[in-house]
Amino acid sequence: MKTNLFLSHSSSSYAIADNAYRMMCSELNNHFILISGESGAGKTEASKKILQYFAVTCPMTQSLQIARDRLLLSNPVLEAFGNARTLRNDNSSRFGKYMDIQFDFQGIPVGGHIISYLIEKSRVVYQNQGERNFHIFYQLLAGGEEERLAFLGLERDPQLYKYLSQGHCAKESSINDKNDWKTVSNAFSVIDFTEADLENLFGIIASVLHLGNIGFEEDDQGCATIPDTHEIKWIAKLLGVHATVLLEALTHRKIEAKTEEVICPLTLELSVYARDAMAKAVYGRTFTWLVNKINSSLVNKVGQCTLGTLLLLTWKTVIGLLDIYGFEVFDKNGFEQFCINYCNEKLQQLLIERTLKAEQAEYEMEGIEWEPIKYFNNKIICDLVEERHKGIISILDEECIRPGPATDLSFLEKLEEKVGKHAHFETRKLAGPKGRKRIGWMEFRLLHYAGEVTYCTKGFLEKNNDLLYRHLKEVLCKSKNVILRECFLRAELENRRRPPTVGTQFKNSLSSLLEILISKEPSYIRCIKPNDRKEPSKFDDFLIRHQIKYLGLMEHLRVRRAGFAYRRKYEHFLQRYKSLCPDTWPHWHGPPAEGVERLINYIGYKPEEYKLGKTKIFIRFPRTLFATEDALEFCKHQLVARIQATYKSCLGRREYVKKRQAAIKLEAHWRGALARKAIQRRKWAVRIIRKFIKGFISRNKPLCPDNEEFIVFVRKNYILNLRYHLPKTVLDKSWLRPPGILENASDLLRKMCVRNLVRQYCRGITAERKAMMQQKVVTSEIFRGRKDGYTESLNQPFANSRINEGDINPKVLQLISHEKIQYGVPVIKYDRKGFKARQRQLILTQKAAYVVELAKIKQKIEYSALKGVSTSNLRDGILVIHVSPEDKQKGDAVLQCGHMFEAVTKLVMLVKKENIVNVVQGSLQFFISPGKEGTIVFDTGPEEQIYKNKNGQLTVVSVRRKS
Ligand SMILES: Nc1ncnc2c1ncn2[C@@H]1O[C@H](COP(=O)(O)OP(=O)(O)OP(=O)(O)O)[C@@H](O)[C@H]1O
């Protein structure tokens, strides 16, 4: 347990709120802040500061801003309805308020709940001199819109209303009702109040004012009557009840006998009582409704979420804020002051129990050396008030229910009789001569922890009973005003049991409040009132000393100074700080006390900084704890980094595994797809191959489905191949071998190709070349296969310079004579005359070159006389031109010619007699001159020779070469 205690001051309120908040967040437990002090000491202000602090400093989400605003704005509404000006405080809380601020797991304020305690209802109908009714009445009149006031039948002047003017201070300069009205109106709009709600609510407020203005008169029989029903009509309208019924209920009382009901008129006094009771009941219950309504708007609404987030969202810690009426001492103190001061006694008791007493007891229990500090325990006063059967409340209750005439005086006598001997109780009768003067006959005095208070018993019984005549209750139950219908339930009428008295109710609600508080970690704000005159910056020493004394602050301070700032069970301490020591982190398996010892040794606590008890560690100075907290905070970062790293690696691994599985799946699918594709391809290939085989087998059959494709393929393939293998020249005889079925087509193509090539070739050859080729063809026809050297001659082109067809007139051989033909080889000029001599010369000079002009041939032979040309089959260049027998005088010409094939060809072509060439073997005959024949013998030998043999024959030897 750690107790925070501050004297009221804004910054200390912030500090304590902050401390409670941090503790709540770190230890995830509930806290409460008890604000105590006299009336006007500043409790309400401190509680507002705390709320503001939470509103400003706590983390906030957009969606939760509304909750925060409602939490903040619930204050002005409750203050308007529950606060009033008293002699001690212009804004005195006339009800007790306990507010739970709920925080979610992130420390965000998400909602709240308010419990109200005993509102001072009597103020509705009566105020002391210098005091006012609840603020809302004045605010409504000062700030309410004209239409609203007209609708409610109200005038602006509060003096016109009896319930507002008894204190003679309806208008107070320190209070700005008009502005406050604006604040309250704005707050209503934020806290979910509909226009209908406000209409009903202000209908009730207005009807209370109207009630107060009802005047009664006494008739002849002493019964009360209401001469002016103006107010009644307004009340009936505003509350939705029958005016006559209401009127009757205010002036009559229903008495229930065993079987019948009797209605009897009320006296004037009782009618006034009934009216005031109605006003108090209506206001009191409306206030409770208001608190409930605010609570419903503060409820944290959990939206749709998963179970995990639901658990997190519903996980709440709370900080309770208790702002309750302070200790009050007036000149005249009634039942209300009695309850208020009893409440303050209880709170002081709680404080004593949880700080002074508990703390000292704890030291003792834990075996910590301790010098006991004396303090005043006010339990004795609490017992005097609340003890069962013996306490003042029990005695009061007894008087209330007792048959027979019970009065306030009889109650006082009972008190004297039963608690007269109590040290804290006094009456005029019991007091000594000195005290007698200060206590009235109807009064009793209690010696409270905060001082003496004299209570006047007048009205105690009535207020404790808080009786509302059944007749009036019935009227209110039937009200058309929705709020009233919720406040006055019919079930109440049917319940014949007597409701608990106000005193007992208050006692019970206080004990349940204490139960709430005991379950939470406390923090205290003790408010000290500086002066009684509501003046700023004035400090009344006496008054302050008095407060410090009765609040027990000195004792408290002494205990705090001598004691320890912080204590914690070993387990909890170890659990929280174990991460600071390697020996205790992450687990300590030994006894917790040893673990704590090891831990603090490691951290380096000095001996004066701590004490070890039986079950707890006690830390003397806050700074030690703060240093430990700082170390923890630092350590947390490291731990967080480690946790984060582990978590991230876990995430990474998970991601990797996911990706891997996805990749495997993808791979499997892809492989499957590939395999399927391969199968398809294989099937397709098989089909194609099978078709091919079939096609191949039946390739020679007529075109049929079996071979159709094959043939098309073969054709296509052949054609496509063929284009790369076409012959390039006319002489190129190569040709791509066709498949059997394409032989015909191939032949055709080949022919076409050859024709095409030939055409191209032909187009490309010149006229000269053409002529030469024609000559070559003739040469071929004459000599191919008949004479040696022919094959070699194929490559030797004919030369135009040697003989030119264009230059030769085939018909006139004479033309040749003009042409000089150089054969470039020795020519044997053979004539009759010179043969012999020349022959010899020829032999000698066979290598010499002679140029023979064809003209000379012409001289020898005429065209028409040309009868034949002879040559041997050997490689020699001997040529014999046979002339016509008619021209025998000239004889045949024997010539040797290097370009034999050309000369012969051209010659026969000149004479157009290709068939006159005679290729002989062995020898040939020729005419040397007419009638005289010569023979030329052809032979082969190792070297070329021409000579005349013994027989006189011309012998021509040529070299035989392999062709
Ligand atoms: N911290 C403060 N600073 C300045 N003025 C303050 C402070 N606290 C209180 N007051 C003044 O004192 C008045 C009374 O304060 P407050 O209403 O909080 O007293 P209280 O203890 O709640 O009284 P009660 O018990 O009657 O409700 C305030 O209206 C304000 O004028």
The ligand as an SDF file (V2000), in Angstrom:
LIG
                    3D

 31 33  0  0  0  0  0  0  0  0999 V2000
   -7.3360   25.8410   -5.8650 N   0  0  0  0  0  0  0  0  0  0  0  0
   -8.1330   26.8790   -5.7680 C   0  0  0  0  0  0  0  0  0  0  0  0
   -7.7380   28.0840   -6.2370 N   0  0  0  0  0  0  0  0  0  0  0  0
   -8.5200   29.1470   -6.1540 C   0  0  0  0  0  0  0  0  0  0  0  0
   -9.7320   29.1520   -5.6170 N   0  0  0  0  0  0  0  0  0  0  0  0
  -10.1810   28.0120   -5.1270 C   0  0  0  0  0  0  0  0  0  0  0  0
   -9.3990   26.8110   -5.1780 C   0  0  0  0  0  0  0  0  0  0  0  0
  -10.0910   25.8400   -4.6030 N   0  0  0  0  0  0  0  0  0  0  0  0
  -11.2640   26.4070   -4.2150 C   0  0  0  0  0  0  0  0  0  0  0  0
  -11.3050   27.6900   -4.5300 N   0  0  0  0  0  0  0  0  0  0  0  0
  -12.4040   28.6400   -4.2350 C   0  0  0  0  0  0  0  0  0  0  0  0
  -13.1520   28.1040   -3.1790 O   0  0  0  0  0  0  0  0  0  0  0  0
  -14.4780   27.9130   -3.5640 C   0  0  0  0  0  0  0  0  0  0  0  0
  -14.9920   26.6630   -2.9090 C   0  0  0  0  0  0  0  0  0  0  0  0
  -14.3360   25.5760   -3.4770 O   0  0  0  0  0  0  0  0  0  0  0  0
  -15.0680   24.2060   -3.6280 P   0  0  0  0  0  0  0  0  0  0  0  0
  -16.4460   24.3880   -4.1140 O   0  0  0  0  0  0  0  0  0  0  0  0
  -14.1860   23.3450   -4.3740 O   0  0  0  0  0  0  0  0  0  0  0  0
  -15.1080   23.7590   -2.1190 O   0  0  0  0  0  0  0  0  0  0  0  0
  -15.5970   22.3920   -1.5590 P   0  0  0  0  0  0  0  0  0  0  0  0
  -14.5600   21.9030   -0.6490 O   0  0  0  0  0  0  0  0  0  0  0  0
  -15.9920   21.5020   -2.6680 O   0  0  0  0  0  0  0  0  0  0  0  0
  -16.8320   22.8090   -0.7410 O   0  0  0  0  0  0  0  0  0  0  0  0
  -18.1490   21.9890   -0.4250 P   0  0  0  0  0  0  0  0  0  0  0  0
  -17.7680   20.9570    0.5420 O   0  0  0  0  0  0  0  0  0  0  0  0
  -19.0380   22.9890    0.1610 O   0  0  0  0  0  0  0  0  0  0  0  0
  -18.6300   21.4800   -1.7050 O   0  0  0  0  0  0  0  0  0  0  0  0
  -14.4760   27.8550   -5.0540 C   0  0  0  0  0  0  0  0  0  0  0  0
  -15.6930   28.3100   -5.5730 O   0  0  0  0  0  0  0  0  0  0  0  0
  -13.3250   28.7550   -5.4150 C   0  0  0  0  0  0  0  0  0  0  0  0
  -13.8090   30.0860   -5.4720 O   0  0  0  0  0  0  0  0  0  0  0  0
  1  2  1  0
  2  3  1  0
  2  7  2  0
  3  4  2  0
  4  5  1  0
  5  6  2  0
  6  7  1  0
  6 10  1  0
  7  8  1  0
  8  9  2  0
  9 10  1  0
 10 11  1  0
 11 12  1  0
 11 30  1  0
 12 13  1  0
 13 14  1  0
 13 28  1  0
 14 15  1  0
 15 16  1  0
 16 17  2  0
 16 18  1  0
 16 19  1  0
 19 20  1  0
 20 21  2  0
 20 22  1  0
 20 23  1  0
 23 24  1  0
 24 25  2  0
 24 26  1  0
 24 27  1  0
 28 29  1  0
 28 30  1  0
 30 31  1  0
M  END
$$$$
